[in-house]
Structure formats: C-alpha cells, structure tokens
C-alpha cells in the first residue's frame, strides 16, 4: 500500500473514531496520535494500525467501508 493510501486510510479512521472533520482537523489529530509525521506521511505506528485494520476487514463489517 502506498504512503498516500495509508495516509488517507489513517485520516478516514481518525474521522471515524473521533468525529473530527476531514482535512486539517483529522490530520492534526492523527499527527498528535503519532500516526502521521509533520509532512503527512505515515509513521511506523500508523502503518501497523492500518495493517491491523486490514487484517480485521474480513471479520468485522465496521472496517469494510473504511479501508
């Protein structure tokens, strides 16, 4: 998965769990959680999160529309 797709998935997940708006509010929140760096690229923690969500995608319907 490319950095861009991972970043988009992280922003969608942040929006889902916290209700932040899309764009800058979600990016700032994801950065604060350590999922994105200051340039908007996924960190190792962000990558691991998306990998874990993808692994759950087949088992839980809540993840299917996010990733």
Buried (B, 14 or more C-beta within 10 A) or exposed (E): EEBEEBBBBBBBBBBBEEEBEEEEBBBEBBBEBEBBEEEBEBBEEBBEBBEEBEEEBEEEEEBEEBB
